[in-house]
Amino acid sequence: MEITRRTDYAIRLMLALAEAGGGPVSVRELAERQQVPYAFARGIQRDLVAAGLANTKRGATGGLCLSRPASEITLLDVIEAVEGPIALNICTADPDWCQRMGACSVHQVWRGADDLVKEYFGSKSLAGLVGGKE
């Protein structure tokens, strides 16, 4: 598993929203503050809104804001909003992919590793990261 640049940018944008305290922030301003290319930020915005992690507000005072408190949004939420479900091996994401399903001695290892990664990222909230508690 690799955290892509897109995912890194999404995390940075979400942390900036958490730091902003709830009010809408323009995507252009977020992108500039976090040194994220604007076009990338616009695409990430769509992913975050589609996943229900952020809302948009139109107008002169509009922008992007968190859809729920930062304490209720985890790194796992952000990662999966951009990358999809975490899976270290395709067989844990798609059981029909592998012909050896049920006979593979390593499958449970991959599944266990997936669970550990999900648990770890799921324990890190935006509020904790912004507050330096995570």
A tleap script that builds the chain and sets N, CA, C and O, in Angstrom:
source leaprc.protein.ff14SB
mol = sequence {
  NMET GLU ILE THR ARG ARG THR ASP TYR ALA
  ILE ARG LEU MET LEU ALA LEU ALA GLU ALA
  GLY GLY GLY PRO VAL SER VAL ARG GLU LEU
  ALA GLU ARG GLN GLN VAL PRO TYR ALA PHE
  ALA ARG GLY ILE GLN ARG ASP LEU VAL ALA
  ALA GLY LEU ALA ASN THR LYS ARG GLY ALA
  THR GLY GLY LEU CYS LEU SER ARG PRO ALA
  SER GLU ILE THR LEU LEU ASP VAL ILE GLU
  ALA VAL GLU GLY PRO ILE ALA LEU ASN ILE
  CYS THR ALA ASP PRO ASP TRP CYS GLN ARG
  MET GLY ALA CYS SER VAL HIE GLN VAL TRP
  ARG GLY ALA ASP ASP LEU VAL LYS GLU TYR
  PHE GLY SER LYS SER LEU ALA GLY LEU VAL
  GLY GLY LYS CGLU
}
set mol.1.N position { 0.839 -1.177 0.000 }
set mol.1.CA position { 0.000 0.000 0.000 }
set mol.1.C position { 0.883 1.239 0.000 }
set mol.1.O position { 1.883 1.307 0.715 }
set mol.2.N position { 0.507 2.193 -0.793 }
set mol.2.CA position { 1.250 3.444 -0.857 }
set mol.2.C position { 0.266 4.599 -0.714 }
set mol.2.O position { -0.796 4.604 -1.337 }
set mol.3.N position { 0.626 5.564 0.104 }
set mol.3.CA position { -0.174 6.787 0.204 }
set mol.3.C position { 0.228 7.652 -0.981 }
set mol.3.O position { 1.363 8.122 -1.060 }
set mol.4.N position { -0.698 7.857 -1.892 }
set mol.4.CA position { -0.405 8.617 -3.103 }
set mol.4.C position { -0.337 10.110 -2.806 }
set mol.4.O position { -0.760 10.570 -1.745 }
set mol.5.N position { 0.191 10.838 -3.744 }
set mol.5.CA position { 0.241 12.295 -3.613 }
set mol.5.C position { -1.173 12.860 -3.456 }
set mol.5.O position { -1.396 13.777 -2.666 }
set mol.6.N position { -2.126 12.305 -4.215 }
set mol.6.CA position { -3.519 12.758 -4.129 }
set mol.6.C position { -4.062 12.580 -2.710 }
set mol.6.O position { -4.736 13.464 -2.181 }
set mol.7.N position { -3.766 11.436 -2.101 }
set mol.7.CA position { -4.225 11.185 -0.735 }
set mol.7.C position { -3.536 12.112 0.252 }
set mol.7.O position { -4.178 12.628 1.167 }
set mol.8.N position { -2.250 12.329 0.080 }
set mol.8.CA position { -1.519 13.263 0.932 }
set mol.8.C position { -2.137 14.655 0.839 }
set mol.8.O position { -2.343 15.316 1.858 }
set mol.9.N position { -2.429 15.095 -0.368 }
set mol.9.CA position { -3.062 16.400 -0.555 }
set mol.9.C position { -4.434 16.449 0.115 }
set mol.9.O position { -4.780 17.446 0.749 }
set mol.10.N position { -5.213 15.377 -0.022 }
set mol.10.CA position { -6.544 15.340 0.590 }
set mol.10.C position { -6.450 15.463 2.106 }
set mol.10.O position { -7.238 16.177 2.726 }
set mol.11.N position { -5.498 14.775 2.691 }
set mol.11.CA position { -5.308 14.859 4.145 }
set mol.11.C position { -4.925 16.274 4.542 }
set mol.11.O position { -5.451 16.806 5.520 }
set mol.12.N position { -4.021 16.885 3.801 }
set mol.12.CA position { -3.605 18.258 4.105 }
set mol.12.C position { -4.769 19.232 3.994 }
set mol.12.O position { -4.915 20.122 4.831 }
set mol.13.N position { -5.602 19.070 2.966 }
set mol.13.CA position { -6.762 19.952 2.800 }
set mol.13.C position { -7.754 19.765 3.945 }
set mol.13.O position { -8.294 20.741 4.464 }
set mol.14.N position { -7.994 18.521 4.336 }
set mol.14.CA position { -8.927 18.261 5.433 }
set mol.14.C position { -8.401 18.780 6.768 }
set mol.14.O position { -9.171 19.278 7.589 }
set mol.15.N position { -7.089 18.664 6.987 }
set mol.15.CA position { -6.514 19.215 8.217 }
set mol.15.C position { -6.650 20.733 8.236 }
set mol.15.O position { -6.913 21.316 9.287 }
set mol.16.N position { -6.476 21.376 7.088 }
set mol.16.CA position { -6.635 22.828 7.008 }
set mol.16.C position { -8.080 23.230 7.301 }
set mol.16.O position { -8.326 24.242 7.957 }
set mol.17.N position { -9.028 22.437 6.817 }
set mol.17.CA position { -10.434 22.713 7.132 }
set mol.17.C position { -10.699 22.550 8.624 }
set mol.17.O position { -11.427 23.346 9.217 }
set mol.18.N position { -10.117 21.534 9.225 }
set mol.18.CA position { -10.281 21.323 10.665 }
set mol.18.C position { -9.693 22.496 11.444 }
set mol.18.O position { -10.279 22.953 12.425 }
set mol.19.N position { -8.545 22.977 11.007 }
set mol.19.CA position { -7.919 24.124 11.667 }
set mol.19.C position { -8.742 25.395 11.501 }
set mol.19.O position { -8.695 26.280 12.356 }
set mol.20.N position { -9.500 25.494 10.401 }
set mol.20.CA position { -10.296 26.685 10.116 }
set mol.20.C position { -11.490 26.823 11.061 }
set mol.20.O position { -12.101 27.889 11.137 }
set mol.21.N position { -11.817 25.767 11.768 }
set mol.21.CA position { -12.857 25.868 12.776 }
set mol.21.C position { -14.284 25.761 12.283 }
set mol.21.O position { -15.202 26.163 12.998 }
set mol.22.N position { -14.504 25.246 11.112 }
set mol.22.CA position { -15.871 24.979 10.677 }
set mol.22.C position { -16.432 25.889 9.611 }
set mol.22.O position { -17.321 25.473 8.867 }
set mol.23.N position { -15.950 27.117 9.505 }
set mol.23.CA position { -16.461 28.018 8.483 }
set mol.23.C position { -15.973 27.623 7.113 }
set mol.23.O position { -14.922 26.995 6.990 }
set mol.24.N position { -16.722 27.981 6.064 }
set mol.24.CA position { -16.274 27.627 4.717 }
set mol.24.C position { -14.991 28.364 4.323 }
set mol.24.O position { -14.791 29.532 4.655 }
set mol.25.N position { -14.138 27.643 3.610 }
set mol.25.CA position { -12.874 28.204 3.111 }
set mol.25.C position { -12.842 27.905 1.613 }
set mol.25.O position { -13.147 26.789 1.195 }
set mol.26.N position { -12.478 28.889 0.819 }
set mol.26.CA position { -12.436 28.660 -0.620 }
set mol.26.C position { -11.379 27.608 -0.952 }
set mol.26.O position { -10.337 27.518 -0.302 }
set mol.27.N position { -11.672 26.830 -1.965 }
set mol.27.CA position { -10.747 25.783 -2.380 }
set mol.27.C position { -9.443 26.411 -2.858 }
set mol.27.O position { -8.366 25.861 -2.627 }
set mol.28.N position { -9.534 27.544 -3.515 }
set mol.28.CA position { -8.326 28.229 -3.969 }
set mol.28.C position { -7.434 28.609 -2.778 }
set mol.28.O position { -6.218 28.423 -2.822 }
set mol.29.N position { -8.052 29.142 -1.714 }
set mol.29.CA position { -7.289 29.519 -0.521 }
set mol.29.C position { -6.678 28.295 0.154 }
set mol.29.O position { -5.520 28.325 0.570 }
set mol.30.N position { -7.453 27.225 0.262 }
set mol.30.CA position { -6.935 25.983 0.848 }
set mol.30.C position { -5.743 25.476 0.051 }
set mol.30.O position { -4.718 25.094 0.616 }
set mol.31.N position { -5.891 25.478 -1.275 }
set mol.31.CA position { -4.826 24.984 -2.146 }
set mol.31.C position { -3.559 25.811 -1.972 }
set mol.31.O position { -2.464 25.256 -1.882 }
set mol.32.N position { -3.699 27.117 -1.923 }
set mol.32.CA position { -2.526 27.989 -1.751 }
set mol.32.C position { -1.876 27.759 -0.399 }
set mol.32.O position { -0.655 27.629 -0.311 }
set mol.33.N position { -2.688 27.706 0.665 }
set mol.33.CA position { -2.150 27.502 2.015 }
set mol.33.C position { -1.390 26.185 2.147 }
set mol.33.O position { -0.357 26.109 2.812 }
set mol.34.N position { -1.923 25.155 1.503 }
set mol.34.CA position { -1.351 23.815 1.649 }
set mol.34.C position { -0.404 23.435 0.513 }
set mol.34.O position { 0.083 22.306 0.454 }
set mol.35.N position { -0.149 24.369 -0.375 }
set mol.35.CA position { 0.748 24.142 -1.517 }
set mol.35.C position { 0.304 22.927 -2.338 }
set mol.35.O position { 1.097 22.045 -2.667 }
set mol.36.N position { -0.982 22.917 -2.651 }
set mol.36.CA position { -1.594 21.884 -3.471 }
set mol.36.C position { -1.993 22.541 -4.785 }
set mol.36.O position { -2.637 23.589 -4.758 }
set mol.37.N position { -1.644 21.977 -5.920 }
set mol.37.CA position { -2.089 22.553 -7.188 }
set mol.37.C position { -3.616 22.688 -7.204 }
set mol.37.O position { -4.334 21.764 -6.823 }
set mol.38.N position { -4.094 23.842 -7.646 }
set mol.38.CA position { -5.521 24.143 -7.609 }
set mol.38.C position { -6.355 23.084 -8.335 }
set mol.38.O position { -7.384 22.649 -7.819 }
set mol.39.N position { -5.924 22.669 -9.515 }
set mol.39.CA position { -6.687 21.661 -10.267 }
set mol.39.C position { -6.806 20.359 -9.470 }
set mol.39.O position { -7.853 19.712 -9.481 }
set mol.40.N position { -5.730 19.983 -8.783 }
set mol.40.CA position { -5.749 18.793 -7.928 }
set mol.40.C position { -6.756 18.996 -6.793 }
set mol.40.O position { -7.546 18.102 -6.489 }
set mol.41.N position { -6.721 20.169 -6.176 }
set mol.41.CA position { -7.607 20.470 -5.053 }
set mol.41.C position { -9.070 20.391 -5.470 }
set mol.41.O position { -9.901 19.901 -4.705 }
set mol.42.N position { -9.396 20.863 -6.665 }
set mol.42.CA position { -10.779 20.803 -7.158 }
set mol.42.C position { -11.231 19.342 -7.319 }
set mol.42.O position { -12.355 18.996 -6.955 }
set mol.43.N position { -10.371 18.508 -7.852 }
set mol.43.CA position { -10.710 17.097 -7.993 }
set mol.43.C position { -10.879 16.409 -6.653 }
set mol.43.O position { -11.786 15.597 -6.471 }
set mol.44.N position { -10.010 16.733 -5.727 }
set mol.44.CA position { -10.085 16.166 -4.380 }
set mol.44.C position { -11.358 16.632 -3.685 }
set mol.44.O position { -11.998 15.865 -2.967 }
set mol.45.N position { -11.721 17.893 -3.901 }
set mol.45.CA position { -12.957 18.421 -3.328 }
set mol.45.C position { -14.146 17.544 -3.721 }
set mol.45.O position { -14.979 17.213 -2.878 }
set mol.46.N position { -14.224 17.173 -4.977 }
set mol.46.CA position { -15.330 16.323 -5.445 }
set mol.46.C position { -15.339 14.978 -4.708 }
set mol.46.O position { -16.400 14.490 -4.319 }
set mol.47.N position { -14.161 14.384 -4.517 }
set mol.47.CA position { -14.078 13.107 -3.798 }
set mol.47.C position { -14.557 13.254 -2.353 }
set mol.47.O position { -15.300 12.408 -1.853 }
set mol.48.N position { -14.136 14.318 -1.692 }
set mol.48.CA position { -14.482 14.533 -0.285 }
set mol.48.C position { -15.970 14.800 -0.109 }
set mol.48.O position { -16.584 14.326 0.847 }
set mol.49.N position { -16.542 15.554 -1.026 }
set mol.49.CA position { -17.983 15.835 -0.968 }
set mol.49.C position { -18.768 14.559 -1.268 }
set mol.49.O position { -19.749 14.259 -0.587 }
set mol.50.N position { -18.347 13.819 -2.271 }
set mol.50.CA position { -19.031 12.565 -2.632 }
set mol.50.C position { -18.999 11.558 -1.484 }
set mol.50.O position { -19.941 10.786 -1.307 }
set mol.51.N position { -17.923 11.567 -0.710 }
set mol.51.CA position { -17.786 10.641 0.420 }
set mol.51.C position { -18.521 11.141 1.664 }
set mol.51.O position { -18.588 10.431 2.668 }
set mol.52.N position { -19.069 12.351 1.608 }
set mol.52.CA position { -19.795 12.897 2.753 }
set mol.52.C position { -18.903 13.462 3.843 }
set mol.52.O position { -19.348 13.647 4.975 }
set mol.53.N position { -17.641 13.741 3.512 }
set mol.53.CA position { -16.715 14.286 4.510 }
set mol.53.C position { -16.701 15.811 4.511 }
set mol.53.O position { -16.316 16.430 5.503 }
set mol.54.N position { -17.119 16.415 3.405 }
set mol.54.CA position { -17.108 17.868 3.288 }
set mol.54.C position { -18.366 18.317 2.554 }
set mol.54.O position { -18.987 17.551 1.817 }
set mol.55.N position { -18.719 19.565 2.773 }
set mol.55.CA position { -19.842 20.203 2.086 }
set mol.55.C position { -19.326 21.440 1.381 }
set mol.55.O position { -18.301 22.005 1.762 }
set mol.56.N position { -20.037 21.853 0.358 }
set mol.56.CA position { -19.694 23.095 -0.326 }
set mol.56.C position { -20.803 24.102 -0.116 }
set mol.56.O position { -21.980 23.762 0.002 }
set mol.57.N position { -20.384 25.352 -0.073 }
set mol.57.CA position { -21.329 26.459 0.038 }
set mol.57.C position { -20.996 27.424 -1.087 }
set mol.57.O position { -19.845 27.832 -1.242 }
set mol.58.N position { -21.995 27.784 -1.868 }
set mol.58.CA position { -21.787 28.689 -2.988 }
set mol.58.C position { -21.847 30.139 -2.531 }
set mol.58.O position { -22.354 30.461 -1.456 }
set mol.59.N position { -21.315 30.991 -3.380 }
set mol.59.CA position { -21.423 32.420 -3.137 }
set mol.59.C position { -20.113 33.050 -2.722 }
set mol.59.O position { -19.087 32.382 -2.600 }
set mol.60.N position { -20.171 34.353 -2.507 }
set mol.60.CA position { -18.971 35.127 -2.181 }
set mol.60.C position { -18.330 34.681 -0.872 }
set mol.60.O position { -17.110 34.749 -0.724 }
set mol.61.N position { -19.132 34.232 0.063 }
set mol.61.CA position { -18.584 33.781 1.347 }
set mol.61.C position { -18.570 32.258 1.431 }
set mol.61.O position { -18.462 31.688 2.517 }
set mol.62.N position { -18.680 31.608 0.280 }
set mol.62.CA position { -18.756 30.153 0.241 }
set mol.62.C position { -17.400 29.494 0.268 }
set mol.62.O position { -16.366 30.134 0.461 }
set mol.63.N position { -17.440 28.212 0.070 }
set mol.63.CA position { -16.226 27.417 0.053 }
set mol.63.C position { -16.506 26.020 0.523 }
set mol.63.O position { -17.634 25.535 0.433 }
set mol.64.N position { -15.490 25.378 1.018 }
set mol.64.CA position { -15.544 23.996 1.483 }
set mol.64.C position { -15.518 23.996 3.006 }
set mol.64.O position { -14.787 24.776 3.616 }
set mol.65.N position { -16.310 23.128 3.620 }
set mol.65.CA position { -16.274 22.981 5.078 }
set mol.65.C position { -16.488 21.512 5.426 }
set mol.65.O position { -17.001 20.740 4.616 }
set mol.66.N position { -16.095 21.140 6.623 }
set mol.66.CA position { -16.275 19.763 7.078 }
set mol.66.C position { -17.768 19.477 7.231 }
set mol.66.O position { -18.532 20.357 7.626 }
set mol.67.N position { -18.175 18.275 6.925 }
set mol.67.CA position { -19.584 17.906 7.030 }
set mol.67.C position { -19.981 17.489 8.442 }
set mol.67.O position { -21.164 17.432 8.777 }
set mol.68.N position { -18.988 17.204 9.252 }
set mol.68.CA position { -19.231 16.840 10.651 }
set mol.68.C position { -18.008 17.257 11.464 }
set mol.68.O position { -16.993 17.637 10.880 }
set mol.69.N position { -18.075 17.196 12.784 }
set mol.69.CA position { -16.936 17.632 13.592 }
set mol.69.C position { -15.643 16.896 13.246 }
set mol.69.O position { -15.663 15.715 12.898 }
set mol.70.N position { -14.536 17.597 13.345 }
set mol.70.CA position { -13.220 17.026 13.033 }
set mol.70.C position { -12.904 15.821 13.913 }
set mol.70.O position { -12.126 14.954 13.516 }
set mol.71.N position { -13.489 15.761 15.081 }
set mol.71.CA position { -13.263 14.617 15.975 }
set mol.71.C position { -13.927 13.346 15.454 }
set mol.71.O position { -13.598 12.248 15.902 }
set mol.72.N position { -14.861 13.487 14.508 }
set mol.72.CA position { -15.579 12.342 13.959 }
set mol.72.C position { -15.070 11.921 12.578 }
set mol.72.O position { -15.616 10.998 11.974 }
set mol.73.N position { -14.042 12.581 12.082 }
set mol.73.CA position { -13.471 12.238 10.780 }
set mol.73.C position { -12.065 11.708 10.999 }
set mol.73.O position { -11.229 12.372 11.612 }
set mol.74.N position { -11.811 10.515 10.496 }
set mol.74.CA position { -10.514 9.876 10.702 }
set mol.74.C position { -9.675 9.897 9.424 }
set mol.74.O position { -10.174 10.169 8.332 }
set mol.75.N position { -8.398 9.603 9.595 }
set mol.75.CA position { -7.530 9.458 8.430 }
set mol.75.C position { -8.039 8.343 7.524 }
set mol.75.O position { -7.941 8.451 6.302 }
set mol.76.N position { -8.580 7.278 8.102 }
set mol.76.CA position { -9.131 6.199 7.304 }
set mol.76.C position { -10.255 6.714 6.411 }
set mol.76.O position { -10.343 6.339 5.242 }
set mol.77.N position { -11.113 7.572 6.958 }
set mol.77.CA position { -12.201 8.146 6.164 }
set mol.77.C position { -11.652 8.896 4.949 }
set mol.77.O position { -12.150 8.736 3.835 }
set mol.78.N position { -10.635 9.704 5.173 }
set mol.78.CA position { -10.070 10.518 4.098 }
set mol.78.C position { -9.365 9.640 3.069 }
set mol.78.O position { -9.544 9.817 1.864 }
set mol.79.N position { -8.573 8.703 3.545 }
set mol.79.CA position { -7.845 7.809 2.634 }
set mol.79.C position { -8.822 7.034 1.750 }
set mol.79.O position { -8.642 6.960 0.535 }
set mol.80.N position { -9.847 6.462 2.359 }
set mol.80.CA position { -10.791 5.671 1.582 }
set mol.80.C position { -11.664 6.526 0.670 }
set mol.80.O position { -12.146 6.040 -0.353 }
set mol.81.N position { -11.874 7.793 1.026 }
set mol.81.CA position { -12.626 8.700 0.149 }
set mol.81.C position { -11.878 8.937 -1.158 }
set mol.81.O position { -12.492 9.113 -2.211 }
set mol.82.N position { -10.559 8.941 -1.084 }
set mol.82.CA position { -9.731 9.235 -2.259 }
set mol.82.C position { -9.277 7.951 -2.960 }
set mol.82.O position { -9.305 7.878 -4.189 }
set mol.83.N position { -8.870 6.961 -2.211 }
set mol.83.CA position { -8.268 5.751 -2.775 }
set mol.83.C position { -9.224 4.569 -2.892 }
set mol.83.O position { -8.956 3.631 -3.643 }
set mol.84.N position { -10.321 4.600 -2.167 }
set mol.84.CA position { -11.185 3.426 -2.078 }
set mol.84.C position { -10.745 2.579 -0.896 }
set mol.84.O position { -9.839 2.968 -0.159 }
set mol.85.N position { -11.375 1.428 -0.707 }
set mol.85.CA position { -11.046 0.588 0.452 }
set mol.85.C position { -9.569 0.191 0.480 }
set mol.85.O position { -8.965 -0.105 -0.551 }
set mol.86.N position { -9.016 0.193 1.673 }
set mol.86.CA position { -7.618 -0.200 1.860 }
set mol.86.C position { -7.504 -1.709 1.703 }
set mol.86.O position { -8.251 -2.467 2.321 }
set mol.87.N position { -6.567 -2.131 0.876 }
set mol.87.CA position { -6.289 -3.546 0.697 }
set mol.87.C position { -4.822 -3.699 0.306 }
set mol.87.O position { -4.370 -3.126 -0.685 }
set mol.88.N position { -4.090 -4.475 1.091 }
set mol.88.CA position { -2.681 -4.693 0.795 }
set mol.88.C position { -2.499 -5.670 -0.354 }
set mol.88.O position { -1.469 -5.657 -1.028 }
set mol.89.N position { -3.493 -6.512 -0.579 }
set mol.89.CA position { -3.451 -7.474 -1.679 }
set mol.89.C position { -4.842 -7.509 -2.295 }
set mol.89.O position { -5.838 -7.423 -1.577 }
set mol.90.N position { -4.920 -7.630 -3.575 }
set mol.90.CA position { -6.222 -7.589 -4.249 }
set mol.90.C position { -7.168 -8.679 -3.765 }
set mol.90.O position { -8.385 -8.514 -3.841 }
set mol.91.N position { -6.632 -9.785 -3.270 }
set mol.91.CA position { -7.500 -10.885 -2.827 }
set mol.91.C position { -8.324 -10.504 -1.597 }
set mol.91.O position { -9.382 -11.091 -1.367 }
set mol.92.N position { -7.867 -9.542 -0.807 }
set mol.92.CA position { -8.661 -9.130 0.351 }
set mol.92.C position { -9.752 -8.142 -0.046 }
set mol.92.O position { -10.734 -7.979 0.679 }
set mol.93.N position { -9.589 -7.489 -1.180 }
set mol.93.CA position { -10.604 -6.552 -1.667 }
set mol.93.C position { -11.620 -7.239 -2.568 }
set mol.93.O position { -12.790 -6.856 -2.592 }
set mol.94.N position { -11.179 -8.249 -3.307 }
set mol.94.CA position { -12.035 -8.926 -4.274 }
set mol.94.C position { -11.832 -10.438 -4.173 }
set mol.94.O position { -10.925 -10.976 -4.809 }
set mol.95.N position { -12.659 -11.132 -3.385 }
set mol.95.CA position { -12.490 -12.572 -3.186 }
set mol.95.C position { -12.592 -13.387 -4.479 }
set mol.95.O position { -12.028 -14.478 -4.561 }
set mol.96.N position { -13.295 -12.878 -5.476 }
set mol.96.CA position { -13.430 -13.601 -6.741 }
set mol.96.C position { -12.178 -13.505 -7.601 }
set mol.96.O position { -12.062 -14.220 -8.596 }
set mol.97.N position { -11.258 -12.655 -7.246 }
set mol.97.CA position { -10.058 -12.432 -8.047 }
set mol.97.C position { -9.119 -13.636 -8.017 }
set mol.97.O position { -8.502 -13.979 -9.025 }
set mol.98.N position { -9.019 -14.268 -6.861 }
set mol.98.CA position { -8.027 -15.337 -6.683 }
set mol.98.C position { -8.679 -16.716 -6.772 }
set mol.98.O position { -9.688 -16.990 -6.123 }
set mol.99.N position { -8.088 -17.555 -7.576 }
set mol.99.CA position { -8.583 -18.925 -7.729 }
set mol.99.C position { -8.215 -19.802 -6.528 }
set mol.99.O position { -8.758 -20.894 -6.359 }
set mol.100.N position { -7.302 -19.319 -5.707 }
set mol.100.CA position { -6.827 -20.122 -4.573 }
set mol.100.C position { -7.569 -19.777 -3.280 }
set mol.100.O position { -7.218 -20.277 -2.211 }
set mol.101.N position { -8.586 -18.930 -3.374 }
set mol.101.CA position { -9.323 -18.514 -2.180 }
set mol.101.C position { -9.784 -19.742 -1.399 }
set mol.101.O position { -10.364 -20.669 -1.964 }
set mol.102.N position { -9.525 -19.735 -0.124 }
set mol.102.CA position { -9.877 -20.857 0.735 }
set mol.102.C position { -8.758 -21.868 0.893 }
set mol.102.O position { -8.748 -22.633 1.858 }
set mol.103.N position { -7.817 -21.882 -0.040 }
set mol.103.CA position { -6.700 -22.823 0.034 }
set mol.103.C position { -5.371 -22.101 0.233 }
set mol.103.O position { -4.321 -22.743 0.273 }
set mol.104.N position { -5.401 -20.807 0.356 }
set mol.104.CA position { -4.170 -20.020 0.460 }
set mol.104.C position { -3.824 -19.772 1.928 }
set mol.104.O position { -4.638 -19.238 2.681 }
set mol.105.N position { -2.640 -20.154 2.322 }
set mol.105.CA position { -2.224 -19.998 3.717 }
set mol.105.C position { -1.838 -18.562 4.055 }
set mol.105.O position { -1.696 -18.219 5.229 }
set mol.106.N position { -1.668 -17.729 3.047 }
set mol.106.CA position { -1.231 -16.349 3.294 }
set mol.106.C position { -2.414 -15.374 3.330 }
set mol.106.O position { -2.274 -14.246 3.804 }
set mol.107.N position { -3.568 -15.802 2.835 }
set mol.107.CA position { -4.720 -14.901 2.772 }
set mol.107.C position { -5.038 -14.278 4.129 }
set mol.107.O position { -5.296 -13.078 4.216 }
set mol.108.N position { -5.023 -15.078 5.172 }
set mol.108.CA position { -5.338 -14.549 6.505 }
set mol.108.C position { -4.289 -13.539 6.981 }
set mol.108.O position { -4.602 -12.629 7.749 }
set mol.109.N position { -3.065 -13.700 6.530 }
set mol.109.CA position { -2.019 -12.730 6.865 }
set mol.109.C position { -2.352 -11.379 6.225 }
set mol.109.O position { -2.274 -10.338 6.877 }
set mol.110.N position { -2.727 -11.411 4.928 }
set mol.110.CA position { -3.088 -10.161 4.245 }
set mol.110.C position { -4.295 -9.517 4.914 }
set mol.110.O position { -4.325 -8.305 5.123 }
set mol.111.N position { -5.278 -10.330 5.245 }
set mol.111.CA position { -6.490 -9.806 5.897 }
set mol.111.C position { -6.136 -9.189 7.249 }
set mol.111.O position { -6.640 -8.117 7.584 }
set mol.112.N position { -5.286 -9.840 8.024 }
set mol.112.CA position { -4.874 -9.307 9.319 }
set mol.112.C position { -4.118 -8.002 9.184 }
set mol.112.O position { -4.320 -7.077 9.971 }
set mol.113.N position { -3.252 -7.923 8.192 }
set mol.113.CA position { -2.511 -6.681 7.957 }
set mol.113.C position { -3.465 -5.556 7.554 }
set mol.113.O position { -3.317 -4.425 8.016 }
set mol.114.N position { -4.441 -5.857 6.696 }
set mol.114.CA position { -5.457 -4.866 6.329 }
set mol.114.C position { -6.165 -4.344 7.577 }
set mol.114.O position { -6.346 -3.138 7.743 }
set mol.115.N position { -6.559 -5.261 8.443 }
set mol.115.CA position { -7.283 -4.884 9.656 }
set mol.115.C position { -6.438 -3.990 10.556 }
set mol.115.O position { -6.943 -3.018 11.119 }
set mol.116.N position { -5.155 -4.313 10.694 }
set mol.116.CA position { -4.269 -3.488 11.525 }
set mol.116.C position { -4.115 -2.080 10.961 }
set mol.116.O position { -4.152 -1.103 11.708 }
set mol.117.N position { -3.942 -1.976 9.656 }
set mol.117.CA position { -3.785 -0.666 9.015 }
set mol.117.C position { -5.071 0.134 9.181 }
set mol.117.O position { -5.024 1.316 9.524 }
set mol.118.N position { -6.219 -0.496 8.941 }
set mol.118.CA position { -7.504 0.200 9.080 }
set mol.118.C position { -7.728 0.661 10.515 }
set mol.118.O position { -8.190 1.776 10.758 }
set mol.119.N position { -7.397 -0.208 11.455 }
set mol.119.CA position { -7.571 0.155 12.869 }
set mol.119.C position { -6.699 1.350 13.231 }
set mol.119.O position { -7.147 2.263 13.925 }
set mol.120.N position { -5.461 1.344 12.762 }
set mol.120.CA position { -4.537 2.437 13.088 }
set mol.120.C position { -5.019 3.756 12.489 }
set mol.120.O position { -5.146 4.750 13.204 }
set mol.121.N position { -5.291 3.771 11.173 }
set mol.121.CA position { -5.749 5.006 10.539 }
set mol.121.C position { -7.115 5.426 11.074 }
set mol.121.O position { -7.410 6.618 11.156 }
set mol.122.N position { -7.943 4.457 11.435 }
set mol.122.CA position { -9.255 4.764 11.989 }
set mol.122.C position { -9.191 5.363 13.381 }
set mol.122.O position { -10.165 5.953 13.848 }
set mol.123.N position { -8.058 5.218 14.048 }
set mol.123.CA position { -7.907 5.774 15.406 }
set mol.123.C position { -7.350 7.199 15.407 }
set mol.123.O position { -7.209 7.810 16.466 }
set mol.124.N position { -7.034 7.726 14.228 }
set mol.124.CA position { -6.444 9.062 14.119 }
set mol.124.C position { -7.462 10.044 13.566 }
set mol.124.O position { -7.744 10.041 12.367 }
set mol.125.N position { -8.019 10.892 14.442 }
set mol.125.CA position { -9.014 11.867 13.998 }
set mol.125.C position { -8.334 13.149 13.545 }
set mol.125.O position { -7.207 13.447 13.939 }
set mol.126.N position { -9.044 13.903 12.709 }
set mol.126.CA position { -8.516 15.209 12.281 }
set mol.126.C position { -8.311 16.114 13.493 }
set mol.126.O position { -7.304 16.818 13.583 }
set mol.127.N position { -9.271 16.096 14.427 }
set mol.127.CA position { -9.154 16.961 15.611 }
set mol.127.C position { -7.912 16.606 16.418 }
set mol.127.O position { -7.203 17.494 16.890 }
set mol.128.N position { -7.647 15.318 16.577 }
set mol.128.CA position { -6.455 14.895 17.318 }
set mol.128.C position { -5.176 15.301 16.636 }
set mol.128.O position { -4.213 15.693 17.294 }
set mol.129.N position { -5.157 15.213 15.325 }
set mol.129.CA position { -3.950 15.601 14.584 }
set mol.129.C position { -3.730 17.101 14.628 }
set mol.129.O position { -2.597 17.559 14.779 }
set mol.130.N position { -4.808 17.875 14.495 }
set mol.130.CA position { -4.681 19.333 14.551 }
set mol.130.C position { -4.255 19.762 15.958 }
set mol.130.O position { -3.452 20.680 16.123 }
set mol.131.N position { -4.804 19.084 16.962 }
set mol.131.CA position { -4.477 19.437 18.343 }
set mol.131.C position { -3.181 18.844 18.840 }
set mol.131.O position { -2.791 19.099 19.980 }
set mol.132.N position { -2.501 18.062 18.024 }
set mol.132.CA position { -1.236 17.452 18.416 }
set mol.132.C position { -1.399 16.312 19.400 }
set mol.132.O position { -0.449 15.968 20.103 }
set mol.133.N position { -2.596 15.710 19.467 }
set mol.133.CA position { -2.846 14.621 20.422 }
set mol.133.C position { -2.671 13.245 19.800 }
set mol.133.O position { -2.653 12.247 20.520 }
set mol.134.N position { -2.544 13.167 18.496 }
set mol.134.CA position { -2.450 11.862 17.821 }
set mol.134.C position { -1.012 11.557 17.493 }
set mol.134.O position { -0.719 10.506 16.923 }
savepdb mol mol.pdb
quit
